[in-house]
Amino acid sequence: MIVKVQLSLFGSEPAPQMLIYNEDRSIVYEAEATPEILACMDGAAKKYFTAELVGTEILLGDETETQNW
């Protein structure tokens, strides 16, 4: 599957927050952005990645081309 990783641009939290979701939003995950995610994002506010759902964890794969959703 492909997911969008989106970082919060503004917020009241002390650390950057992230939102990860698939196109139909049947999978949605919100949490503090980890250093690894921030490194993958390379300064971008949103990127798309291949991903696999393993139990309750979303495992990100390779970055993909920009999607139209």
ROMAR-714497 format. One record per residue: residue in three letters; chain; x, y, z of N, C-alpha, C in turn. Coordinates in nm, 2 decimals, m for minus. Example, Ala and Ser with C-alpha at 12.3 -4.5 7.8 and 13.67 -1.06 7.14 Angstrom:
BEGIN
<site aa="ALA" ch="A" n_px="1.32" n_py="m0.57" n_pz="0.78" ca_px="1.23" ca_py="m0.45" ca_pz="0.78" c_px="1.32" c_py="m0.33" c_pz="0.78"/>
<site aa="SER" ch="A" n_px="1.28" n_py="m0.22" n_pz="0.71" ca_px="1.37" ca_py="m0.11" ca_pz="0.71" c_px="1.29" c_py="0.00" c_pz="0.79"/>
//
This chain:
BEGIN
<site aa="MET" ch="A" n_px="0.08" n_py="m0.12" n_pz="0.00" ca_px="0.00" ca_py="0.00" ca_pz="0.00" c_px="0.09" c_py="0.12" c_pz="0.00"/>
<site aa="ILE" ch="A" n_px="0.03" n_py="0.24" n_pz="m0.03" ca_px="0.10" ca_py="0.36" ca_pz="m0.03" c_px="0.04" c_py="0.45" c_pz="0.08"/>
<site aa="VAL" ch="A" n_px="0.12" n_py="0.52" n_pz="0.16" ca_px="0.07" ca_py="0.60" ca_pz="0.26" c_px="0.14" c_py="0.74" c_pz="0.25"/>
<site aa="LYS" ch="A" n_px="0.07" n_py="0.84" n_pz="0.30" ca_px="0.12" ca_py="0.98" ca_pz="0.30" c_px="0.17" c_py="1.00" c_pz="0.45"/>
<site aa="VAL" ch="A" n_px="0.29" n_py="1.06" n_pz="0.46" ca_px="0.34" ca_py="1.10" ca_pz="0.59" c_px="0.34" c_py="1.25" c_pz="0.58"/>
<site aa="GLN" ch="A" n_px="0.27" n_py="1.31" n_pz="0.68" ca_px="0.25" ca_py="1.45" ca_pz="0.68" c_px="0.29" c_py="1.51" c_pz="0.82"/>
<site aa="LEU" ch="A" n_px="0.38" n_py="1.61" n_pz="0.82" ca_px="0.43" ca_py="1.67" ca_pz="0.94" c_px="0.35" c_py="1.79" c_pz="0.97"/>
<site aa="SER" ch="A" n_px="0.32" n_py="1.81" n_pz="1.10" ca_px="0.25" ca_py="1.93" ca_pz="1.14" c_px="0.33" c_py="2.05" c_pz="1.11"/>
<site aa="LEU" ch="A" n_px="0.27" n_py="2.16" n_pz="1.05" ca_px="0.34" ca_py="2.28" ca_pz="1.03" c_px="0.34" c_py="2.37" c_pz="1.15"/>
<site aa="PHE" ch="A" n_px="0.23" n_py="2.36" n_pz="1.22" ca_px="0.21" ca_py="2.45" ca_pz="1.34" c_px="0.15" c_py="2.36" c_pz="1.45"/>
<site aa="GLY" ch="A" n_px="0.18" n_py="2.38" n_pz="1.57" ca_px="0.12" ca_py="2.31" ca_pz="1.68" c_px="0.16" c_py="2.35" c_pz="1.81"/>
<site aa="SER" ch="A" n_px="0.09" n_py="2.31" n_pz="1.91" ca_px="0.12" ca_py="2.35" ca_pz="2.05" c_px="0.21" c_py="2.24" c_pz="2.12"/>
<site aa="GLU" ch="A" n_px="0.24" n_py="2.13" n_pz="2.05" ca_px="0.32" ca_py="2.03" ca_pz="2.11" c_px="0.47" c_py="2.07" c_pz="2.10"/>
<site aa="PRO" ch="A" n_px="0.55" n_py="2.03" n_pz="2.20" ca_px="0.69" ca_py="2.07" ca_pz="2.20" c_px="0.77" c_py="2.00" c_pz="2.09"/>
<site aa="ALA" ch="A" n_px="0.73" n_py="1.88" n_pz="2.04" ca_px="0.80" ca_py="1.81" ca_pz="1.94" c_px="0.71" c_py="1.81" c_pz="1.81"/>
<site aa="PRO" ch="A" n_px="0.77" n_py="1.80" n_pz="1.69" ca_px="0.69" ca_py="1.79" ca_pz="1.57" c_px="0.60" c_py="1.66" c_pz="1.57"/>
<site aa="GLN" ch="A" n_px="0.48" n_py="1.68" n_pz="1.52" ca_px="0.38" ca_py="1.57" ca_pz="1.52" c_px="0.37" c_py="1.52" c_pz="1.37"/>
<site aa="MET" ch="A" n_px="0.33" n_py="1.40" n_pz="1.36" ca_px="0.31" ca_py="1.34" ca_pz="1.22" c_px="0.18" c_py="1.27" c_pz="1.21"/>
<site aa="LEU" ch="A" n_px="0.13" n_py="1.26" n_pz="1.09" ca_px="0.01" ca_py="1.19" ca_pz="1.06" c_px="0.05" c_py="1.10" c_pz="0.94"/>
<site aa="ILE" ch="A" n_px="0.01" n_py="0.97" n_pz="0.95" ca_px="0.04" ca_py="0.88" ca_pz="0.85" c_px="m0.10" c_py="0.81" c_pz="0.81"/>
<site aa="TYR" ch="A" n_px="m0.13" n_py="0.81" n_pz="0.68" ca_px="m0.26" ca_py="0.76" ca_pz="0.64" c_px="m0.25" c_py="0.71" c_pz="0.50"/>
<site aa="ASN" ch="A" n_px="m0.35" n_py="0.61" n_pz="0.47" ca_px="m0.36" ca_py="0.57" ca_pz="0.33" c_px="m0.47" c_py="0.65" c_pz="0.26"/>
<site aa="GLU" ch="A" n_px="m0.48" n_py="0.62" n_pz="0.13" ca_px="m0.57" ca_py="0.70" ca_pz="0.05" c_px="m0.72" c_py="0.70" c_pz="0.10"/>
<site aa="ASP" ch="A" n_px="m0.77" n_py="0.59" n_pz="0.14" ca_px="m0.91" ca_py="0.59" ca_pz="0.18" c_px="m0.92" c_py="0.61" c_pz="0.33"/>
<site aa="ARG" ch="A" n_px="m0.81" n_py="0.64" n_pz="0.40" ca_px="m0.81" ca_py="0.67" ca_pz="0.54" c_px="m0.86" c_py="0.55" c_pz="0.63"/>
<site aa="SER" ch="A" n_px="m0.85" n_py="0.43" n_pz="0.58" ca_px="m0.89" ca_py="0.32" ca_pz="0.66" c_px="m0.78" c_py="0.29" c_pz="0.76"/>
<site aa="ILE" ch="A" n_px="m0.66" n_py="0.34" n_pz="0.73" ca_px="m0.55" ca_py="0.34" ca_pz="0.83" c_px="m0.50" c_py="0.48" c_pz="0.86"/>
<site aa="VAL" ch="A" n_px="m0.51" n_py="0.52" n_pz="0.98" ca_px="m0.46" ca_py="0.65" ca_pz="1.02" c_px="m0.38" c_py="0.64" c_pz="1.15"/>
<site aa="TYR" ch="A" n_px="m0.27" n_py="0.70" n_pz="1.15" ca_px="m0.18" ca_py="0.70" ca_pz="1.27" c_px="m0.13" c_py="0.84" c_pz="1.30"/>
<site aa="GLU" ch="A" n_px="m0.14" n_py="0.88" n_pz="1.42" ca_px="m0.09" ca_py="1.01" ca_pz="1.46" c_px="0.00" c_py="1.00" c_pz="1.58"/>
<site aa="ALA" ch="A" n_px="0.12" n_py="1.06" n_pz="1.58" ca_px="0.21" ca_py="1.05" ca_pz="1.69" c_px="0.32" c_py="1.16" c_pz="1.67"/>
<site aa="GLU" ch="A" n_px="0.41" n_py="1.16" n_pz="1.77" ca_px="0.53" ca_py="1.25" ca_pz="1.76" c_px="0.62" c_py="1.19" c_pz="1.65"/>
<site aa="ALA" ch="A" n_px="0.67" n_py="1.28" n_pz="1.57" ca_px="0.76" ca_py="1.24" ca_pz="1.46" c_px="0.89" c_py="1.20" c_pz="1.52"/>
<site aa="THR" ch="A" n_px="0.94" n_py="1.08" n_pz="1.48" ca_px="1.07" ca_py="1.03" ca_pz="1.53" c_px="1.18" c_py="1.09" c_pz="1.46"/>
<site aa="PRO" ch="A" n_px="1.30" n_py="1.08" n_pz="1.51" ca_px="1.42" ca_py="1.14" ca_pz="1.44" c_px="1.43" c_py="1.07" c_pz="1.30"/>
<site aa="GLU" ch="A" n_px="1.40" n_py="0.94" n_pz="1.29" ca_px="1.41" ca_py="0.87" ca_pz="1.17" c_px="1.32" c_py="0.92" c_pz="1.06"/>
<site aa="ILE" ch="A" n_px="1.19" n_py="0.95" n_pz="1.11" ca_px="1.09" ca_py="1.00" ca_pz="1.02" c_px="1.14" c_py="1.14" c_pz="0.97"/>
<site aa="LEU" ch="A" n_px="1.18" n_py="1.22" n_pz="1.06" ca_px="1.23" ca_py="1.36" ca_pz="1.02" c_px="1.34" c_py="1.35" c_pz="0.92"/>
<site aa="ALA" ch="A" n_px="1.43" n_py="1.26" n_pz="0.94" ca_px="1.54" ca_py="1.24" ca_pz="0.84" c_px="1.49" c_py="1.20" c_pz="0.71"/>
<site aa="CYS" ch="A" n_px="1.39" n_py="1.11" n_pz="0.70" ca_px="1.33" ca_py="1.06" ca_pz="0.58" c_px="1.26" c_py="1.18" c_pz="0.51"/>
<site aa="MET" ch="A" n_px="1.20" n_py="1.27" n_pz="0.59" ca_px="1.12" ca_py="1.38" ca_pz="0.53" c_px="1.21" c_py="1.48" c_pz="0.47"/>
<site aa="ASP" ch="A" n_px="1.34" n_py="1.49" n_pz="0.52" ca_px="1.44" ca_py="1.58" ca_pz="0.46" c_px="1.38" c_py="1.73" c_pz="0.44"/>
<site aa="GLY" ch="A" n_px="1.31" n_py="1.78" n_pz="0.54" ca_px="1.26" ca_py="1.91" ca_pz="0.53" c_px="1.12" c_py="1.93" c_pz="0.46"/>
<site aa="ALA" ch="A" n_px="1.07" n_py="1.83" n_pz="0.40" ca_px="0.94" ca_py="1.83" ca_pz="0.33" c_px="0.83" c_py="1.82" c_pz="0.44"/>
<site aa="ALA" ch="A" n_px="0.72" n_py="1.88" n_pz="0.41" ca_px="0.60" ca_py="1.87" ca_pz="0.49" c_px="0.52" c_py="1.74" c_pz="0.47"/>
<site aa="LYS" ch="A" n_px="0.53" n_py="1.69" n_pz="0.35" ca_px="0.46" ca_py="1.56" ca_pz="0.32" c_px="0.53" c_py="1.49" c_pz="0.21"/>
<site aa="LYS" ch="A" n_px="0.53" n_py="1.36" n_pz="0.23" ca_px="0.59" ca_py="1.26" ca_pz="0.13" c_px="0.51" c_py="1.14" c_pz="0.13"/>
<site aa="TYR" ch="A" n_px="0.52" n_py="1.06" n_pz="0.03" ca_px="0.45" ca_py="0.93" ca_pz="0.01" c_px="0.55" c_py="0.82" c_pz="0.01"/>
<site aa="PHE" ch="A" n_px="0.51" n_py="0.71" n_pz="0.08" ca_px="0.60" ca_py="0.59" ca_pz="0.09" c_px="0.52" c_py="0.46" c_pz="0.07"/>
<site aa="THR" ch="A" n_px="0.58" n_py="0.36" n_pz="0.03" ca_px="0.52" ca_py="0.23" ca_pz="0.03" c_px="0.52" c_py="0.19" c_pz="0.18"/>
<site aa="ALA" ch="A" n_px="0.43" n_py="0.11" n_pz="0.22" ca_px="0.41" ca_py="0.07" ca_pz="0.36" c_px="0.35" c_py="m0.07" c_pz="0.37"/>
<site aa="GLU" ch="A" n_px="0.37" n_py="m0.13" n_pz="0.48" ca_px="0.31" ca_py="m0.26" ca_pz="0.52" c_px="0.26" c_py="m0.25" c_pz="0.66"/>
<site aa="LEU" ch="A" n_px="0.14" n_py="m0.30" n_pz="0.67" ca_px="0.08" ca_py="m0.31" ca_pz="0.81" c_px="0.11" c_py="m0.44" c_pz="0.87"/>
<site aa="VAL" ch="A" n_px="0.18" n_py="m0.44" n_pz="0.98" ca_px="0.22" ca_py="m0.57" ca_pz="1.05" c_px="0.16" c_py="m0.56" c_pz="1.19"/>
<site aa="GLY" ch="A" n_px="0.05" n_py="m0.63" n_pz="1.21" ca_px="m0.02" ca_py="m0.61" ca_pz="1.34" c_px="m0.08" c_py="m0.47" c_pz="1.35"/>
<site aa="THR" ch="A" n_px="m0.03" n_py="m0.40" n_pz="1.44" ca_px="m0.07" ca_py="m0.26" ca_pz="1.46" c_px="0.03" c_py="m0.16" c_pz="1.42"/>
<site aa="GLU" ch="A" n_px="0.14" n_py="m0.21" n_pz="1.36" ca_px="0.25" ca_py="m0.12" ca_pz="1.32" c_px="0.25" c_py="m0.10" c_pz="1.17"/>
<site aa="ILE" ch="A" n_px="0.28" n_py="0.03" n_pz="1.14" ca_px="0.30" ca_py="0.06" ca_pz="1.00" c_px="0.45" c_py="0.07" c_pz="0.97"/>
<site aa="LEU" ch="A" n_px="0.49" n_py="m0.02" n_pz="0.88" ca_px="0.64" ca_py="m0.02" ca_pz="0.84" c_px="0.65" c_py="0.05" c_pz="0.71"/>
<site aa="LEU" ch="A" n_px="0.73" n_py="0.16" n_pz="0.71" ca_px="0.75" ca_py="0.24" ca_pz="0.59" c_px="0.86" c_py="0.17" c_pz="0.51"/>
<site aa="GLY" ch="A" n_px="0.83" n_py="0.18" n_pz="0.38" ca_px="0.93" ca_py="0.13" ca_pz="0.28" c_px="0.99" c_py="0.24" c_pz="0.21"/>
<site aa="ASP" ch="A" n_px="1.01" n_py="0.23" n_pz="0.08" ca_px="1.07" ca_py="0.33" ca_pz="m0.01" c_px="0.98" c_py="0.45" c_pz="m0.04"/>
<site aa="GLU" ch="A" n_px="1.04" n_py="0.56" n_pz="m0.06" ca_px="0.96" ca_py="0.68" ca_pz="m0.10" c_px="0.91" c_py="0.65" c_pz="m0.24"/>
<site aa="THR" ch="A" n_px="0.78" n_py="0.70" n_pz="m0.26" ca_px="0.72" ca_py="0.68" ca_pz="m0.39" c_px="0.70" c_py="0.82" c_pz="m0.46"/>
<site aa="GLU" ch="A" n_px="0.65" n_py="0.82" n_pz="m0.58" ca_px="0.62" ca_py="0.95" ca_pz="m0.64" c_px="0.50" c_py="1.01" c_pz="m0.58"/>
<site aa="THR" ch="A" n_px="0.48" n_py="1.14" n_pz="m0.59" ca_px="0.37" ca_py="1.21" ca_pz="m0.54" c_px="0.24" c_py="1.16" c_pz="m0.59"/>
<site aa="GLN" ch="A" n_px="0.14" n_py="1.14" n_pz="m0.50" ca_px="0.01" ca_py="1.09" ca_pz="m0.54" c_px="m0.08" c_py="1.21" c_pz="m0.55"/>
<site aa="ASN" ch="A" n_px="m0.20" n_py="1.19" n_pz="m0.62" ca_px="m0.29" ca_py="1.30" ca_pz="m0.63" c_px="m0.40" c_py="1.30" c_pz="m0.53"/>
<site aa="TRP" ch="A" n_px="m0.38" n_py="1.25" n_pz="m0.41" ca_px="m0.48" ca_py="1.25" ca_pz="m0.31" c_px="m0.42" c_py="1.32" c_pz="m0.18"/>
//
